[in-house]
């Protein structure tokens, strides 16, 4: 009986939870303290360790440490690090990814998560869903749900959430998914989402991810002072977090602050996250506007 109970204990419970709530440094710290009881646990630990480094934009650590002799489950993480680190190589990496995705990788959920993440950043949501469709892994389900929300398919996201709840209702990922769906639902559900984030903060710690979640709830309820407090706390934790900077730009507009306040956050965002989808789209719109200005100035 004791042996059975021991086998049921998830040795990486803290590692995974810190990763899921965006506490990446603590995830790394916990991963380095784990003494795995099997090669499988050691491999899973390394997966979360490298994913946390990628989330911190420390791509070189992953690229340097994962080589051709590393386990197959780690190889996709090197691809993900290279995708973010070398924008000029993305076309080649995407071609390789398309080829790998055409083969069966149903038993490698790490590949599915990486492939779907890259397709998501490329705004190729159909390919992302295609990669994830045959997996019932909780992370794959959560990523599928996020993609449906991105597509404004709240109905499909709710179905995905139901599947996650049937699989593991108490899991951190399932709770986060519930909060995401609540935010998209709006209205009274915004308060429910806020309490989910608050419960996680009370249970674990506050992170930029959880604080941005709360700030989004506050903005949706026009509670701008509360949103500002949450975002300021997030900035204190990570002054370059892109979600916080974007939310600060939005909030500055809602609060009627001087234009230079929003522009300051925008400049910081451009400086530290030039490849962020928000920045790329903004720069594209900016270029289109300048083109129109030039066009009308010439014709005048």
N, C-alpha and C positions, 0 to 999 in steps of 0.2 A: 504493500500500500504506500509506504513512504517513497519507494522508488517511483511509483506511478505519479505521485504528487510532484516529485522533483522533475519528472519529465514534462509535466504540464506547465511548469513555470517558464515564462518567456524571459530568457536571459538578457534579451535586448529591449525589454519593455521601456526602460527609461531612455535608451538611445533613440528608439523610434519616436516616442512621444515628443522628445525635445526637437527632433527634426520636423515633425508634423506641425508643431506650433510655431516654428521659425526660430527656435533657440539654438542656432547652429553651432555656436562655440561650445555650449554645454553638451550638445550631441557629440562633438569631437572629444571633449574631455571624458565623457562617460564611455565612449567607444574605446578609448585608450586604456581605460581601467578594467574593461571586461576581460575575464579569463574564460574563454570559450571551452565548453566541454566536448565539442565535436567540430570537425572540419566544416560542416554545414553552418554552424553558428558563427565560426570565424569568418566565413565567406560573407554571410549576411552582415556581420559587423563592419567588414571592409566596405561593403556596398554603401551603407549609410554614412560611414566616415568620409568616403570620397564624394558622395552627394552633398554632404554638408560643406566640404571645401568648395565645391562648384557653386553652391548657393552663396558662399562668401566671396565669390569671384576669384578664388585662389586656384586658377586653372592650371598653373604650372606644376603644382604639387601632384595633381592627378596625372597630367601628361608625362611627367618624369617618372612616376612610380609604377604606372601600369604599362607593361611591355608585352611583347608577343608571347612570352611564356606565362603571363598571368592567367588566372582562371577565366574561362569563357564568359562567365556572368559579369566580370569586371570590364570586359572590352567595350561594351556600349557606353560606359561612363567616360572612357577616354574620348570616344567620338563626340559625346556631349560637351566635354571640356574644350575640345578642338573647335567645335562649332561656335562656341561663344568667344574663344580666344582669338580665332583667326577668321574674321569676316570674309577675307579675300579667298579663302579655301572652301567656302560654303557650297559652291556649285558642285565641286568634286565630292564633298561629303554627302550631299543630297543624292547624287547619282548612286553612290555606294549604298546609301540608306535605302533607296528605292529598290535596289537589287536584293538587299538583305530582307526587306519587308515582303518581297514577292515569294520568298521561301518560307516554309513553316517555322515559326518561332513561338508556337503556342505554349511551349514548356519553359520559356524564358521571359518572365514578366518584367525583368529589368530591361531587356531589349524593347519590349512593348512600351514601357514608360518613357524611355529615352526617345524612341522613334516618334511617339505621339507628342512628346514635348517639343521636339524639333519641328514637326509638321505644324504644331500649334503656333510656334513663333513665326513660321513661314506663312501663316494664315491659310494653310491647307487643311481645313478642319475635316473634310471628307476623308482624307488619307489617315488622319489621326484616329478617327472613329473606326476606320477599316482595320487598323492595326490592333485596336483594343477589343474588337467585337467578340472574340472567342475566349476572353479571359473572365473568370469570376473572382480574380484576386481583388481584394478590397481597394488597393491603390488604383488599380486599373478602372474599377467602377467609379471611384471618386474623380478620376481624371475625365472619364466619359461624361460624368455629371457636369463638370466644369465646362466642357466643350458645348454641351447642350445649352447651358446658361449663356455662353458666348454667342450662340446661334439664336438666342431669344426663344428657345424651345423649353419653356418652363414645364410644360406637360410631360415631356420626355425626361427632364431632370428629376421630376417628382417620382416617376416610375423607377429611375435608377436609384433614387434615395430609398425607396421601398425595398428594393433588392438588397441594398447595403444594410438596412435595418433588420431584415430577416437573417442576414448573415452574421452580423455582430452589432447590435443596437448600441452597446456601451462603448464601442471603440472610438478613440479620439477622432479618427477620420470621418466616421459616421456622424458624430456630433458636429464637426466642422461643416460637413456637407449639409446637415440640417440648417445650420446658420446661413450658409450661402443661399439655399433655397428660400429661406425666410426673408433675406434681404431682397432677393429678386421679386418676392411676392408683395413686399411693401406693406403699407398700412400697419395694422396691429402686430403683424409678424416681425416688424423691425425691433420691437421691444423684446420679443422672444429670442431673436438673434443676439441682441445685446447681452441678455442673461447667459446665453451659452458661452460667449466670449469671456464674460466676467467669471463664470464658474471655472473656466480653464485657467484664468489668471490667478484665482484664489487657490486652485489646486496645484498649479505649477509655478508660473511666474509671468509677469507681463512681457510681451515681446512686440516688436514692430508689427508683426502680422496680426496679432490679436487686437492691438490698440487701433490699427487701421480699420479692422472689422468694426470695432465699437464706434469709431469716428464716422464711418459710412452710415451706421445706424442713426447716429445723432444728426448728420447732415440730412438724411431722409426725413427726419422728424422736425427739421428746421431748428434744432437745438445747437446753434452755432458756437456758443461759448463752451459748451461741454465738448463739442467736436475739437475745438481749438486746444483745449486742455489735454485731450487724449493724444492729439497729433504732436503737441509740444513734448509730451513725455516720450513719444516715439522718436522724435528728433534727438532728444537727450541720449537715447539708447544707441541710435545710429543716424548720424546727421546726414548721411547720403542715401538713405533708403528711398528708392524711387517712388514707391507707393505713397509714402508720407509726403514727399515733395509734390507729387501730383495732387494729392488731396489738399495740401496747403494752397496750391494754386486755385483749385476749385473753391475752397473755403474763403479765400481772400476776395473772390468775386462776390460770393453770397453776402459777405459781411461789409461790402462796399469799401474795402480798404484802398488806399492810394495805389495806382497802377504799378509803381516801383516795387511794392511788396511782392506781388505775384511775379513780376519780371525777375526779381532776385532769385526766387525759387526756381523759375524757369531756366535762368542762366546756370544755376547750380546743377540742375538736371541735365542740361546740355553738356556741361563740363565733365560730369562723372558717369553719365549713362547715354552716350551718343547713339548706341545701338538699341536703346529701348524703343519698343513699338510706338509709344506715345510721342517720343522725341522725333522719330523718323517721320511719323504722320504729320506732326506739327511743322517740321522743316519743309516737307513737301507742300503743305498748304501755304506756307510762307513764300516759297518759291513761286507758286502759282499766282499768289497775290501780287508779287513784285513784277511778274510777267505781264499781268493785266494792267498794272500801273504804267509800265513802260509802253505797252501797246496803246493805251489811251492818251498818254503824254505825246507819243509820236504822231498819232492821228490828229490831235488837237493843234 
